[in-house]
Each structure stands twice: as C-alpha cells, then as structure tokens.
Amino acid sequence: MQATKLKYNYDFNQKDQERVKRVGQKLSENAEAFVQAFYNYVSAMPEARRYLDKEEVIERHKAEIYQWYLSLFEGPYDNTYFARLHRIGETHVRIGLPTHYVNASVNFVQRYINEQIEHHFAGDAELVSLIAACGKVLDMNLDILTSAYHEGQMAPFERVSRYKIGLIRWAQKASDMTDLVLVIALMLVGPFVIGLFVYDVYLLVTGKVGMEEGILMVLGSLLILWALSELMEEEVRHLRGEGFAIAAFLSLAMAALIRKILVASLAEDKMYELLSYGALVLALGLVYWLIVKNDIRIGKRPNNRRSHE
C-alpha cells in the first residue's frame, strides 16, 4: 500500500506529523529506558526465549528496537519507511512469530508512549491531540507489520491458476453436498434403527425369543441407537464449522460389534466368533481412546468457506 493512501486512510495529516515530532523531541531522549521497559515486558511473555534464545540475538534485536523507536517519531512516513516495516513483518513470518506477540508488543508501546506523553505534556492544550497522533502512527505500523502475515497466508493461492481456483471452488461445493447427503442418510437410517429397537422389544414381549436373549438384543439395539444419535450430533457440529470427531464412527462400530457379542454369547458353539469380535472391539476401543484423549478432529472448516472466492 502506498504511503499517501495509508496516511489518508488513517487520517494522518501534516499537523499530526508535527505533533509526533514534538513528542519525539521529549521521548527520544529516553530511548534506552524504553528499550529496557520493552524487554522487561517481552521477557515475561510465554515462550519468549524461543525467538530470543541467544545473547547476540537479544543485543541485535535491542538495537533494532531502539532504531525503530526513534524512527517512530522522526519519519519520514514515506514508501521507504513502510517498506522497511514490511520487511520486518516478513522476518516475523519467516521465524514463525505469532501475530499475537506483534499485536501485544505494539499495544505495550502505545501504553508506554501514552504514559510518557501524559507525564511530559501534563496540562498542555494539545495533550489529547498528541496522544491521538502517536496512536495513528502506531496503528499504521501495526497495519504494515501484520500485512506480511496476510500475504504469507495468501501466497499459496496467488500461485494457483484461475482454473485450479475454480476447481477448488467446485470441490468445496461437492464437499458441502456430500455433507448434506450424509445428514439426510443419517436421518433416514434413524427410523430403521428405531424400528430395530421396537422389533427387538416386540420379540421379547411376545416371547418369540428367550428372556435373556431378548434383553441382550434390546440393549444392543439401544446401544446402536445411542451411537447413531452421537454421530448425528457430530455431523451437525461439522456443518457448523467444527472439525468432525471420527470417534463418533468408532463408537457406532463398537456398538454394532457389542450387540453381536451380546447375542452370540448365548450360543455355546461360537467361542471363536466371540474371540474375534472381542479382538475387534479391543482394537477399536484403543483407537477410540487415543482419538478422544488427543481430541482429534478432521475436516475443520474455516469460519468463511468462501474466503478465497
């Protein structure tokens, strides 16, 4: 973005520039104190040592922060100034610094400068205007610093041809249609599972199956109905943008196997069948435990499915 347009968007005019320079005449004298205060703040951040892990890196970074602080008041706020800021932002992206740290750091700088302005210009008629002018400069700085993150996220899409973008768009529509079909299918399967439960209850009540076998069949059908309900709930969450919990499918599979085990356990000649079912349930249970423990979800949707259209 050109400097003229950026300053226009933030309503940063010549008077604001003069006010910032006026503030700088006072605050630049204590630039070392600012750097120390800044590092006291940064060092308290979690995982700060991941990015500032060596003494030479810290000293070099302090020197860069010192120069940035001085240029904040001196300008000139032209294309060269903002291009330098953009390179700093690209460096942040390259080392993997989260935008949270950039936003928090600039917020600290703004609070620090505001406190210094209130101290040095107490009772000044332009106190509010001085704070506002410095705030605009910091906002423009933050805008440019974080723009590098956005460009880094969009770079893969910029390298994709229009044909591929269209293909991605149609693939997303197909994915949406598949999710819709899955929900409809679950809604259709639901009555059949309820019918199975009612049928098992009918067999039990009418005495067409033994009491023990009938109770186990009813419990097994009820277990499948519960697992289907969980699966439906997870698919609804997925449609709302959350990742799909694959554990829901595993619970349904385990429910079906447990029903088979309950029924087969009544027969005396199905020992090997029971052992195979038991091994499958054990394997599925182990996978289910690992997935639930780590809260693994797949296919998480972005908040805006059409963000790159």
C-alpha positions in Angstrom: 0.0 0.0 0.0 1.3 3.4 -0.9 2.3 5.7 2.0 -0.1 8.5 0.8 -3.1 6.2 0.7 -2.2 4.6 4.1 -1.9 8.0 5.8 -5.2 9.1 4.1 -7.0 6.0 5.4 -5.7 6.7 9.0 -6.4 10.5 8.7 -2.8 11.2 9.4 -2.1 14.7 8.2 0.7 17.3 8.4 -0.4 18.6 11.8 -0.3 15.0 13.2 3.2 14.6 11.8 4.3 17.8 13.5 2.7 16.6 16.8 4.5 13.3 16.6 7.8 15.0 16.1 7.1 17.3 19.0 6.5 14.2 21.2 9.7 12.7 19.9 11.8 15.6 21.0 11.0 14.6 24.6 10.6 10.8 24.4 13.7 10.2 22.2 15.9 11.4 25.0 15.0 8.3 27.0 15.1 5.7 24.2 17.3 3.4 26.3 14.7 3.4 29.1 12.0 2.4 26.6 14.1 -0.5 25.2 14.6 -1.7 28.8 10.9 -1.4 29.6 10.0 -3.1 26.4 12.3 -6.1 27.1 11.0 -6.4 30.6 7.6 -6.8 29.1 8.7 -9.1 26.3 10.7 -11.4 28.6 7.6 -12.0 30.7 5.8 -13.5 27.6 5.5 -17.2 27.5 8.0 -18.9 25.2 9.8 -15.6 24.6 13.1 -17.5 24.7 12.1 -19.5 21.7 12.7 -16.4 19.5 15.3 -14.7 21.7 17.5 -17.6 22.6 21.0 -16.2 22.3 22.6 -13.1 23.9 23.8 -11.8 20.5 20.3 -12.2 19.1 18.9 -10.2 22.0 21.5 -7.4 21.7 20.9 -7.2 17.9 17.2 -7.1 18.5 17.5 -4.4 21.1 19.5 -2.2 18.7 16.8 -2.7 16.1 14.0 -1.8 18.6 16.0 1.3 19.5 16.2 2.4 15.9 12.6 1.6 15.3 11.5 3.6 18.3 13.5 6.7 17.1 12.1 6.4 13.6 8.6 6.2 15.0 8.9 9.9 15.8 11.2 11.1 13.1 9.7 9.6 10.0 9.6 10.4 7.2 6.4 8.4 6.7 7.0 7.6 3.1 7.1 4.4 1.0 10.7 3.7 2.2 9.6 3.9 5.8 6.7 1.5 5.3 8.7 -0.8 3.1 11.2 -1.2 5.9 8.4 -2.1 8.3 7.1 -4.6 5.8 10.5 -6.3 5.7 10.4 -6.5 9.5 7.0 -8.2 9.2 8.3 -10.7 6.7 11.1 -11.6 9.1 8.4 -12.2 11.8 6.6 -14.5 9.4 9.8 -16.3 8.5 10.8 -17.1 12.1 7.2 -18.2 12.9 6.4 -15.4 15.4 2.7 -15.5 16.0 0.8 -12.3 15.3 -0.4 -12.3 18.9 3.1 -11.2 20.0 3.2 -8.4 17.5 -0.2 -7.1 18.5 0.6 -7.3 22.2 4.0 -5.7 21.8 2.6 -2.7 19.8 -0.2 -2.4 22.4 2.5 -2.1 25.1 4.4 0.5 23.1 1.2 2.5 22.8 0.5 2.4 26.5 4.1 3.3 27.3 4.1 6.3 24.9 0.7 7.5 26.2 2.1 7.4 29.8 5.2 9.3 28.7 3.1 12.0 26.9 0.9 12.4 29.9 4.0 12.9 32.1 5.9 15.3 29.8 2.9 17.3 28.5 0.7 17.4 31.5 -1.6 20.5 31.2 -0.7 21.0 27.5 -3.7 22.2 25.4 -2.8 19.6 22.8 -2.4 16.6 25.1 -5.3 14.7 23.6 -4.2 15.5 20.0 -0.6 14.4 20.8 -1.8 11.0 22.1 -4.1 10.6 19.1 -1.3 11.5 16.5 1.1 9.0 18.1 -1.7 6.4 18.1 -2.2 6.8 14.4 1.5 6.2 13.7 1.4 3.1 15.8 -1.7 1.8 14.1 -0.1 2.3 10.7 3.0 0.5 11.9 0.8 -2.4 13.1 -1.1 -2.5 9.8 2.1 -2.9 7.8 3.7 -5.4 10.2 0.7 -7.7 10.2 0.0 -7.3 6.4 3.0 -9.6 5.8 1.2 -12.4 7.7 -1.8 -12.0 5.4 0.3 -12.0 2.3 2.1 -15.1 3.6 -1.3 -16.9 4.0 -2.5 -15.8 0.6 0.8 -16.6 -1.3 -0.2 -20.3 -2.0 -3.5 -19.2 -3.5 -1.8 -16.5 -5.6 0.4 -19.2 -7.2 -2.7 -21.2 -8.1 -4.1 -20.7 -11.6 -7.6 -19.5 -12.1 -8.5 -23.0 -13.4 -7.3 -24.6 -10.1 -9.2 -22.0 -8.1 -12.4 -22.8 -9.9 -11.7 -26.5 -9.3 -11.2 -25.8 -5.6 -14.5 -23.9 -5.5 -16.4 -26.8 -7.1 -14.7 -29.3 -4.8 -15.9 -27.3 -1.8 -19.4 -27.3 -3.2 -19.2 -31.0 -3.7 -18.0 -31.4 -0.2 -21.0 -29.3 1.1 -23.3 -31.6 -1.0 -21.7 -34.7 0.4 -22.2 -33.4 4.0 -25.8 -32.7 3.2 -26.3 -36.2 1.8 -24.7 -37.7 4.9 -27.1 -35.8 7.2 -30.1 -36.9 5.1 -28.8 -40.5 5.1 -28.4 -40.4 8.9 -31.9 -39.1 9.2 -33.2 -41.9 7.0 -31.2 -44.6 8.9 -32.6 -43.3 12.3 -36.1 -44.7 11.8 -34.7 -48.1 10.8 -32.6 -48.2 14.0 -35.7 -47.2 16.0 -37.6 -49.9 14.1 -34.9 -52.5 15.0 -35.2 -51.5 18.7 -39.0 -51.7 18.6 -38.8 -55.1 16.8 -36.4 -56.5 19.5 -38.8 -55.3 22.2 -41.7 -57.0 20.3 -39.7 -60.3 20.1 -39.0 -60.0 23.8 -42.6 -59.1 24.8 -44.2 -61.8 22.6 -41.9 -64.5 23.9 -40.5 -65.3 20.4 -37.1 -65.2 21.9 -35.9 -66.2 25.3 -35.8 -63.6 28.1 -32.0 -63.5 28.3 -31.5 -63.3 24.6 -34.3 -60.7 24.2 -32.9 -58.4 26.8 -29.5 -58.5 25.3 -30.9 -57.8 21.8 -32.8 -54.8 23.2 -29.8 -53.5 24.9 -27.7 -53.9 21.8 -30.3 -52.1 19.7 -30.4 -49.3 22.2 -26.7 -49.0 22.2 -26.7 -48.6 18.4 -29.4 -46.0 18.6 -27.4 -44.0 21.1 -24.3 -44.3 18.9 -26.3 -43.1 15.9 -27.5 -40.1 17.9 -23.9 -39.2 18.7 -23.0 -39.5 15.1 -25.8 -37.2 14.0 -24.8 -34.6 16.6 -21.2 -34.7 15.5 -22.3 -34.2 11.8 -24.4 -31.2 12.8 -21.3 -29.7 14.6 -19.3 -30.3 11.5 -21.8 -28.4 9.4 -21.5 -25.5 11.8 -17.7 -25.4 11.1 -16.2 -27.6 13.8 -13.9 -30.5 13.0 -15.6 -33.9 12.7 -15.0 -36.2 15.6 -14.0 -39.5 13.9 -14.6 -41.1 17.3 -18.4 -41.0 16.6 -18.0 -43.5 13.8 -15.8 -45.7 16.0 -18.4 -45.6 18.7 -21.1 -46.7 16.2 -18.9 -49.6 15.0 -18.2 -50.7 18.6 -21.9 -50.5 19.4 -22.7 -52.9 16.5 -20.0 -55.3 17.5 -21.0 -55.3 21.1 -24.6 -56.1 20.0 -23.2 -59.1 18.1 -21.2 -60.2 21.1 -24.2 -59.9 23.4 -26.3 -62.1 21.1 -23.5 -64.5 20.2 -22.6 -65.0 23.9 -25.8 -67.1 24.3 -24.6 -69.7 21.9 -22.2 -72.4 23.1 -20.5 -73.1 19.8 -19.4 -69.5 18.9 -16.3 -69.2 21.0 -14.0 -68.3 18.1 -16.5 -65.8 16.8 -16.7 -64.2 20.2 -13.0 -64.0 20.4 -12.7 -62.3 17.0 -15.4 -59.8 17.9 -13.7 -59.2 21.2 -10.4 -58.5 19.5 -12.1 -56.1 17.1 -13.7 -54.2 20.0 -10.4 -54.1 21.8 -8.6 -52.6 18.8 -11.4 -50.1 18.1 -11.5 -49.2 21.8 -7.8 -48.5 21.8 -8.1 -46.3 18.7 -11.1 -44.6 20.2 -9.2 -43.9 23.5 -6.3 -42.3 21.6 -8.6 -40.1 19.5 -10.7 -38.9 22.4 -7.6 -38.4 24.6 -6.0 -36.1 22.0 -9.3 -34.6 20.8 -8.6 -35.4 17.2 -11.0 -33.9 14.7 -10.8 -33.9 10.9 -12.1 -31.6 8.2 -12.4 -28.5 10.3 -14.0 -25.8 8.3 -12.8 -22.2 8.2 -15.2 -19.6 9.5 -15.7 -18.3 6.0 -15.9 -21.1 3.4 -15.8 -18.6 0.6 -12.9 -16.5 1.9 -10.8 -17.0 -1.2 -13.6 -16.9 -3.8 
